[in-house]
Amino acid sequence: MSTMTNEPGATQPRADRRRVQSSSLLQPNSRHATITVGGLLYVGVTLFLAVGAVNAQNNLLFWLFGAAIALLVTSGVLSGNALMHLQARCFRVAQVRVGQSHQIRYELASSSKLFPLFGVLVVEQKSEDTDGYRQSSPAVLLHLSPKSTGSCSTSFEVHRRGLHQLHSFRAESSFPFGFIRKWVKFDQPRSFVALPCEILLKPALIREHADSWSDDPRPLPKRGDGSDYFGLRSYTPGDPRRRVAWKQSARRGSLVVIEHAEETSPRMMIWLRSPDPAADTIQIERAIALVGAVAKQAIGLGAAVGVWIPWADVRITPDTGMAQIHRIENVLAMLEATRSDQAAEDSPPGNRLGKRICISTDSSSPLAGAINLDASDPSGWLANGVDLPLPLRTEGSR
């Protein structure tokens, strides 16, 4: 079993033997211990031996009783002392998406001079803020030598988009006999944003409407580094020789250079309509995830994409590139599914903003002249042979 993933068949990495960097690691703020069910049974047997030894005055029973007491004390001291000298920290959680498995990694360091640590389990502490967070299993570190550091990780899933808060975690061990479970708690507030579910769309969903992009209003051409011709201007020192228009320069009697126009991208505006009051939470989440998927596909085709959600006070101007995709997904992650009291009316975007894509939770009142997508009917936009992510499935949907 690996300490980096809890998958069977992997090997445990050796702890790094280097001096503990106490400046980046946390000290435990509380220590706890409790007896396990196996420990209660063991104590019962030990007491039975004590009663039998006293009544029978048998030396063998006294020896067995003493050995049982020694094992119980060893169970509490052997790993308990090492836990008292444990330091730990949790690494920053990377980008998280709803419905996908992600890794969370911890670093542990022992400042103990004598006792090693075995069988350490690292678990996140549950709270009201972690209701959308589920840790599949504890992170496991099999062995930590004195004066050394080691790392372990486990996987987790989130089933709710938005901001998630993690406050603390604990490291526990019941080595060597499992009679007493000891743990120490570390307070390390952390937060991360869970992006909407990822949806695989039909490859031609946006491309089949590419012919209509030419009807979209475009800004007037500007000087830039594109390939289209913009005009001529007088030569200035430092202009590349390849831009000199030799024929026109000979005709005019002075050097002139060719200027190119700035590249312009087709523009699209995605309108997420106000959710139908009768729509359930899954349909609303599906529509929000569909906005991100459509934006990603359109930007991948070279379009400048914006988002229009007036009922939630969200208006993102059309732009291109990965930065725009991240901007849209982060806004969608924090989007409230209910209408804001101060929000504007849910009116469609103007034609001047680009080709309009209307996404709604039902098929009622489609927008004329726009690409209309119904979130309640995945057959119109979901890629063939692909299932919806589990958090977006309803009863009877794939």
Buried (B, 14 or more C-beta within 10 A) or exposed (E): EBBBBBEEEEEBBEBEEEEBEEEEBBEBEEBEBEBBEBBEEBBEEBEEBBEBBEEEEEEEBBEBBEEBEEBBEEBBEBBBBBBBBBBBBBEEBEEBBBBBEBBBBBBBBBBBEEBBBBBBBBBBEEEEEBEBBEBEEBBBBBBBBBBBBBBBBBBBBBBEBBEBEBBBBBBBBBBEBBBBBBBBBBEEEBEBBBBBBBBBBBEEBBEEBBEEBEEBEEEEBEEBEBEEEBEBBEBEEEBEEEEBBEEBBEEEEEBBBBBBBEBBBBBBBBBBBBBBEEBEEBBBBBBBBBBBBBBBBBBBBEBBBBBBBBBBEBBBEBBBEEEBBEBBBBBBBBBEBEBEEEBEEBEBBEBEBBBBBBBBBBEEEEBEEBBBBBBBEBEEBBBEEEEBBEBBBEEEBE
